[in-house]
């Protein structure tokens, strides 16, 4: 009988892979703490708990990421912790309904392969643009980190990410370049930070500012594409990584942890590509990262946050660029029929310029037009 997932392997390669997605995790997580004013302990512990449960349940390097639209809105608008918690609960309930009823699986079957290829390409380009913005803070550190990590990745004997980040931190101190600054951050020692019940106005803000923009990202990138990419990487070992299960695990995590002060979280195709690219092949990688986050959270006096914030933004950007390339450039992209290329291009462009939800909508419309045109050309050979 075939089993799903992989046997846990606590190796240097898995440890290296565990750090593959911190280029996305750290900037948004620390931004939510430093700029957004969320209590650091429950945020760190929230990610740790979700990473550990994800590792045990899926037994594959399925990532845990901050919800990007929620993070962006928090950093720009300065919403209250009560509004953030309400958004996590509302998103959690929505994902639970979609997963429990199986509606998310029906949606997955309706999405054409050309649109999925375009979504992957668009998200990869969007990640690359984000990485370049981080790398611009210190091009020298970015280039050194990028070249060093790419060279070390050729040999599994070396922890490429650990070495790359260590060199980046040393260079940052030597050159006095920007890191993920803590500003006027003061540590909150509480293990949990239960927000007060949100007001009606805060609930309305949560729905309009956080929930609706985030759901489009979550349904496409965190659920549909994550299941797709897991199947590409792990084949029969990932048959349990379905849209319904990803929806349920994300929904349960947010419903349980957001009221305790955790930041809204989800899975993500880019994070899976990052963990895989840097060597993760089993649930050991997310388990290692989860335990590491607990260790940092429990360091006294906010020392864990201080250490994480000492990593230069340019070094994180270099890691993110490598992951972006792996997500964007896939076999699905090159296997597409010539008539599918415009659909892929439209989907990718709209994903980058607007967001994945509208990329999905416009890509679907383009696919309908493509099929209509091809059906009217009986002698056309789409090879």
HUPE-V278593 format. One record per residue. N is the residue number from 1. RES is the residue in three letters. SS is DSSP state (alpha for helix, beta for strand, coil for the rest). PHI is phi in whole degrees, 0 to 359 (none if undefined). PSI is psi in degrees with one decimal (999 if undefined). Layout:
<<N;RES;SS;PHI;PSI> <N;RES;SS;PHI;PSI>>
This chain:
<<1;UNK;coil;none;132.9> <2;UNK;coil;286;139.7> <3;UNK;coil;250;152.5> <4;UNK;coil;260;156.7> <5;UNK;coil;79;177.7> <6;UNK;coil;237;152.3> <7;UNK;coil;297;135.7> <8;UNK;coil;299;130.9> <9;UNK;coil;232;106.1> <10;UNK;coil;271;79.7> <11;UNK;coil;243;170.3> <12;UNK;alpha;298;-35.2> <13;UNK;alpha;296;-41.7> <14;UNK;alpha;293;-38.6> <15;UNK;alpha;297;-42.1> <16;UNK;alpha;298;-44.7> <17;UNK;alpha;295;-30.5> <18;UNK;alpha;299;-31.2> <19;UNK;coil;269;1.2> <20;UNK;coil;298;-29.7> <21;UNK;coil;257;9.5> <22;UNK;alpha;289;-15.0> <23;UNK;alpha;298;-28.5> <24;UNK;alpha;268;-41.5> <25;UNK;alpha;295;-51.9> <26;UNK;alpha;295;-49.4> <27;UNK;alpha;302;-43.4> <28;UNK;alpha;286;-39.5> <29;UNK;alpha;295;-46.8> <30;UNK;alpha;291;-33.2> <31;UNK;alpha;297;-40.7> <32;UNK;alpha;296;-33.5> <33;UNK;alpha;281;-50.1> <34;UNK;alpha;283;-48.8> <35;UNK;coil;269;-42.1> <36;UNK;coil;283;-16.4> <37;UNK;coil;80;17.4> <38;UNK;coil;282;149.9> <39;UNK;coil;293;130.3> <40;UNK;alpha;292;-39.9> <41;UNK;alpha;300;-53.3> <42;UNK;alpha;294;-28.0> <43;UNK;alpha;293;-49.6> <44;UNK;alpha;298;-45.6> <45;UNK;alpha;293;-32.7> <46;UNK;alpha;298;-47.6> <47;UNK;alpha;297;-39.8> <48;UNK;alpha;298;-47.9> <49;UNK;alpha;297;-43.7> <50;UNK;alpha;293;-38.3> <51;UNK;alpha;296;-43.0> <52;UNK;alpha;293;-45.5> <53;UNK;alpha;294;-35.7> <54;UNK;alpha;297;-42.7> <55;UNK;alpha;299;-45.7> <56;UNK;alpha;291;-38.8> <57;UNK;alpha;284;-48.1> <58;UNK;alpha;270;-27.2> <59;UNK;coil;58;28.9> <60;UNK;coil;220;163.1> <61;UNK;coil;284;56.4> <62;UNK;coil;286;127.1> <63;UNK;coil;276;165.3> <64;UNK;coil;235;128.2> <65;UNK;beta;226;154.4> <66;UNK;beta;294;144.6> <67;UNK;coil;290;115.1> <68;UNK;alpha;294;-42.0> <69;UNK;alpha;294;-38.0> <70;UNK;alpha;295;-43.5> <71;UNK;alpha;298;-45.2> <72;UNK;alpha;298;-44.4> <73;UNK;alpha;295;-38.9> <74;UNK;alpha;296;-44.5> <75;UNK;alpha;291;-31.2> <76;UNK;alpha;274;-42.3> <77;UNK;alpha;262;-18.6> <78;UNK;coil;67;41.9> <79;UNK;coil;295;160.8> <80;UNK;coil;283;157.7> <81;UNK;alpha;303;-31.9> <82;UNK;alpha;296;-40.0> <83;UNK;alpha;292;-39.9> <84;UNK;alpha;297;-45.1> <85;UNK;alpha;297;-41.8> <86;UNK;alpha;298;-39.9> <87;UNK;alpha;296;-40.6> <88;UNK;alpha;298;-41.4> <89;UNK;alpha;294;-44.6> <90;UNK;alpha;295;-42.3> <91;UNK;alpha;295;-40.6> <92;UNK;alpha;300;-44.4> <93;UNK;alpha;298;-43.4> <94;UNK;alpha;298;-45.3> <95;UNK;alpha;293;-36.7> <96;UNK;alpha;298;-42.9> <97;UNK;alpha;297;-45.3> <98;UNK;alpha;296;-39.9> <99;UNK;alpha;285;-42.4> <100;UNK;alpha;293;-39.5> <101;UNK;alpha;280;-15.9> <102;UNK;coil;82;5.7> <103;UNK;alpha;298;-32.2> <104;UNK;alpha;293;-33.5> <105;UNK;alpha;292;-37.5> <106;UNK;alpha;296;-40.4> <107;UNK;alpha;298;-41.2> <108;UNK;alpha;298;-39.0> <109;UNK;alpha;290;-20.5> <110;UNK;alpha;276;-14.5> <111;UNK;coil;274;120.3> <112;UNK;coil;292;156.2> <113;UNK;alpha;298;-35.9> <114;UNK;alpha;296;-37.7> <115;UNK;alpha;290;-39.8> <116;UNK;alpha;297;-41.0> <117;UNK;alpha;298;-40.9> <118;UNK;alpha;294;-38.9> <119;UNK;alpha;297;-43.8> <120;UNK;alpha;298;-44.4> <121;UNK;alpha;298;-45.9> <122;UNK;alpha;296;-43.4> <123;UNK;alpha;294;-36.1> <124;UNK;alpha;296;-42.5> <125;UNK;alpha;295;-41.7> <126;UNK;alpha;298;-41.2> <127;UNK;alpha;295;-38.7> <128;UNK;alpha;297;-41.6> <129;UNK;alpha;296;-40.4> <130;UNK;alpha;297;-41.8> <131;UNK;alpha;294;-39.5> <132;UNK;alpha;295;-35.2> <133;UNK;alpha;296;-40.4> <134;UNK;alpha;292;-41.2> <135;UNK;alpha;294;-27.6> <136;UNK;coil;295;-19.2> <137;UNK;coil;293;-25.0> <138;UNK;coil;200;88.0> <139;UNK;alpha;305;-35.3> <140;UNK;alpha;296;-49.6> <141;UNK;alpha;297;-39.1> <142;UNK;alpha;298;-47.1> <143;UNK;alpha;293;-44.3> <144;UNK;alpha;299;-45.8> <145;UNK;alpha;297;-44.3> <146;UNK;alpha;298;-49.8> <147;UNK;alpha;296;-43.3> <148;UNK;alpha;296;-46.7> <149;UNK;alpha;295;-43.5> <150;UNK;alpha;299;-39.0> <151;UNK;alpha;292;-42.8> <152;UNK;alpha;287;-25.1> <153;UNK;coil;296;-18.9> <154;UNK;coil;288;-16.5> <155;UNK;coil;235;120.6> <156;UNK;coil;291;-8.5> <157;UNK;coil;288;-21.4> <158;UNK;coil;252;134.0> <159;UNK;coil;282;87.6> <160;UNK;alpha;303;-44.4> <161;UNK;alpha;293;-45.1> <162;UNK;alpha;299;-46.0> <163;UNK;alpha;294;-43.9> <164;UNK;alpha;299;-44.1> <165;UNK;alpha;291;-37.5> <166;UNK;alpha;297;-45.5> <167;UNK;alpha;297;-41.3> <168;UNK;alpha;298;-40.5> <169;UNK;alpha;293;-39.7> <170;UNK;alpha;295;-45.9> <171;UNK;alpha;297;-37.8> <172;UNK;alpha;297;-40.9> <173;UNK;alpha;292;-38.8> <174;UNK;alpha;290;-42.2> <175;UNK;alpha;269;-7.0> <176;UNK;coil;56;53.5> <177;UNK;coil;256;166.5> <178;UNK;coil;295;136.6> <179;UNK;beta;248;-172.5> <180;UNK;coil;281;77.0> <181;UNK;coil;302;142.5> <182;UNK;coil;272;-13.0> <183;UNK;coil;57;-126.7> <184;UNK;coil;262;27.8> <185;UNK;coil;301;136.4> <186;UNK;coil;233;136.0> <187;UNK;coil;287;140.3> <188;UNK;coil;255;118.4> <189;UNK;coil;280;-6.0> <190;UNK;coil;289;139.7> <191;UNK;coil;291;-33.6> <192;UNK;coil;230;158.1> <193;UNK;coil;222;87.5> <194;UNK;coil;284;112.6> <195;UNK;coil;292;157.3> <196;UNK;coil;292;162.3> <197;UNK;coil;298;132.1> <198;UNK;coil;291;149.0> <199;UNK;coil;283;170.9> <200;UNK;alpha;299;-39.1> <201;UNK;alpha;296;-39.3> <202;UNK;alpha;291;-35.0> <203;UNK;alpha;296;-42.5> <204;UNK;alpha;297;-41.0> <205;UNK;alpha;296;-40.2> <206;UNK;alpha;300;-43.6> <207;UNK;alpha;292;-48.7> <208;UNK;alpha;283;-36.8> <209;UNK;alpha;266;-35.2> <210;UNK;alpha;252;-54.6> <211;UNK;alpha;293;-53.7> <212;UNK;alpha;297;-46.6> <213;UNK;alpha;297;-35.5> <214;UNK;alpha;286;-35.9> <215;UNK;alpha;301;-37.4> <216;UNK;alpha;296;-40.4> <217;UNK;alpha;293;-43.6> <218;UNK;alpha;295;-45.1> <219;UNK;alpha;295;-36.2> <220;UNK;alpha;274;-60.4> <221;UNK;alpha;282;-47.3> <222;UNK;alpha;281;-20.8> <223;UNK;alpha;242;-66.0> <224;UNK;alpha;298;-51.2> <225;UNK;alpha;287;-33.4> <226;UNK;alpha;297;-43.7> <227;UNK;alpha;298;-41.1> <228;UNK;alpha;296;-48.9> <229;UNK;alpha;294;-37.8> <230;UNK;alpha;300;-41.4> <231;UNK;alpha;296;-38.9> <232;UNK;alpha;298;-43.9> <233;UNK;alpha;282;-39.7> <234;UNK;alpha;242;-2.6> <235;UNK;alpha;57;-128.2> <236;UNK;alpha;295;-21.0> <237;UNK;alpha;290;-13.7> <238;UNK;alpha;246;20.5> <239;UNK;coil;294;-20.7> <240;UNK;coil;274;-8.4> <241;UNK;coil;273;79.2> <242;UNK;coil;256;159.2> <243;UNK;alpha;305;-39.4> <244;UNK;alpha;296;-43.8> <245;UNK;alpha;290;-38.4> <246;UNK;alpha;297;-38.1> <247;UNK;alpha;295;-42.4> <248;UNK;alpha;293;-44.4> <249;UNK;alpha;294;-40.2> <250;UNK;alpha;294;-42.4> <251;UNK;alpha;297;-46.0> <252;UNK;alpha;297;-42.3> <253;UNK;alpha;298;-46.0> <254;UNK;alpha;291;-38.3> <255;UNK;alpha;293;-35.6> <256;UNK;alpha;276;-37.1> <257;UNK;alpha;261;-31.0> <258;UNK;alpha;302;-41.0> <259;UNK;alpha;295;-14.8> <260;UNK;alpha;263;5.7> <261;UNK;coil;103;1.6> <262;UNK;coil;288;154.8> <263;UNK;coil;277;144.4> <264;UNK;coil;304;133.8> <265;UNK;beta;228;160.4> <266;UNK;beta;205;-178.0> <267;UNK;coil;268;-167.7> <268;UNK;coil;181;137.5> <269;UNK;alpha;294;-38.6> <270;UNK;alpha;296;-39.4> <271;UNK;alpha;294;-38.9> <272;UNK;alpha;296;-42.5> <273;UNK;alpha;299;-39.3> <274;UNK;alpha;293;-48.9> <275;UNK;alpha;301;-44.9> <276;UNK;alpha;294;-42.3> <277;UNK;alpha;298;-33.7> <278;UNK;coil;263;12.6> <279;UNK;coil;116;-4.3> <280;UNK;coil;286;132.6> <281;UNK;coil;226;-3.9> <282;UNK;coil;217;-179.6> <283;UNK;coil;289;-6.1> <284;UNK;alpha;298;-36.6> <285;UNK;alpha;297;-54.3> <286;UNK;alpha;296;-29.5> <287;UNK;alpha;294;-43.7> <288;UNK;alpha;299;-44.8> <289;UNK;alpha;294;-41.5> <290;UNK;alpha;299;-45.0> <291;UNK;alpha;294;-36.2> <292;UNK;alpha;296;-40.2> <293;UNK;alpha;295;-36.9> <294;UNK;alpha;297;-43.0> <295;UNK;alpha;299;-44.1> <296;UNK;alpha;294;-38.3> <297;UNK;alpha;296;-33.6> <298;UNK;alpha;269;-2.5> <299;UNK;coil;295;138.3> <300;UNK;alpha;289;152.0> <301;UNK;alpha;66;24.4> <302;UNK;alpha;72;17.9> <303;UNK;alpha;297;-35.6> <304;UNK;alpha;298;-45.7> <305;UNK;alpha;297;-39.9> <306;UNK;alpha;298;-43.0> <307;UNK;alpha;295;-43.7> <308;UNK;alpha;298;-37.8> <309;UNK;alpha;286;-11.5> <310;UNK;coil;283;-9.1> <311;UNK;coil;287;128.3> <312;UNK;beta;290;142.2> <313;UNK;alpha;301;-35.8> <314;UNK;alpha;295;-36.9> <315;UNK;alpha;294;-41.2> <316;UNK;alpha;296;-39.1> <317;UNK;alpha;299;-38.0> <318;UNK;alpha;297;-42.2> <319;UNK;alpha;296;-41.2> <320;UNK;alpha;294;-34.6> <321;UNK;alpha;295;-39.6> <322;UNK;alpha;297;-43.6> <323;UNK;alpha;294;-37.2> <324;UNK;alpha;298;-41.0> <325;UNK;alpha;298;-43.9> <326;UNK;alpha;294;-35.8> <327;UNK;alpha;290;-41.8> <328;UNK;alpha;284;-41.8> <329;UNK;coil;261;96.7> <330;UNK;coil;235;166.7> <331;UNK;alpha;298;-34.5> <332;UNK;alpha;301;-32.7> <333;UNK;alpha;293;-40.7> <334;UNK;alpha;272;-18.9> <335;UNK;alpha;277;-7.9> <336;UNK;coil;295;145.1> <337;UNK;coil;293;153.3> <338;UNK;alpha;306;-37.3> <339;UNK;alpha;291;-16.5> <340;UNK;alpha;275;-15.5> <341;UNK;alpha;300;-42.6> <342;UNK;alpha;298;-35.9> <343;UNK;alpha;296;-44.7> <344;UNK;alpha;299;-43.8> <345;UNK;alpha;295;-44.7> <346;UNK;alpha;297;-46.2> <347;UNK;alpha;300;-46.1> <348;UNK;alpha;295;-44.0> <349;UNK;alpha;297;-45.4> <350;UNK;alpha;293;-36.0> <351;UNK;alpha;299;-42.3> <352;UNK;alpha;288;-45.4> <353;UNK;alpha;284;-39.1> <354;UNK;coil;249;-86.0> <355;UNK;coil;192;169.8> <356;UNK;alpha;299;-31.9> <357;UNK;alpha;298;-48.9> <358;UNK;alpha;289;-26.8> <359;UNK;alpha;297;-40.8> <360;UNK;alpha;296;-44.4> <361;UNK;alpha;295;-50.8> <362;UNK;alpha;292;-35.0> <363;UNK;alpha;295;-41.0> <364;UNK;alpha;298;-42.0> <365;UNK;alpha;296;-41.1> <366;UNK;alpha;296;-36.7> <367;UNK;alpha;294;-38.9> <368;UNK;alpha;299;-44.2> <369;UNK;alpha;296;-42.4> <370;UNK;alpha;300;-48.1> <371;UNK;alpha;298;-37.8> <372;UNK;alpha;296;-43.1> <373;UNK;alpha;292;-45.6> <374;UNK;alpha;297;-37.4> <375;UNK;alpha;293;-23.1> <376;UNK;coil;268;2.2> <377;UNK;coil;240;78.6> <378;UNK;coil;299;-25.6> <379;UNK;coil;264;3.3> <380;UNK;coil;282;129.6> <381;UNK;coil;254;110.5> <382;UNK;coil;269;74.6> <383;UNK;coil;231;999>>
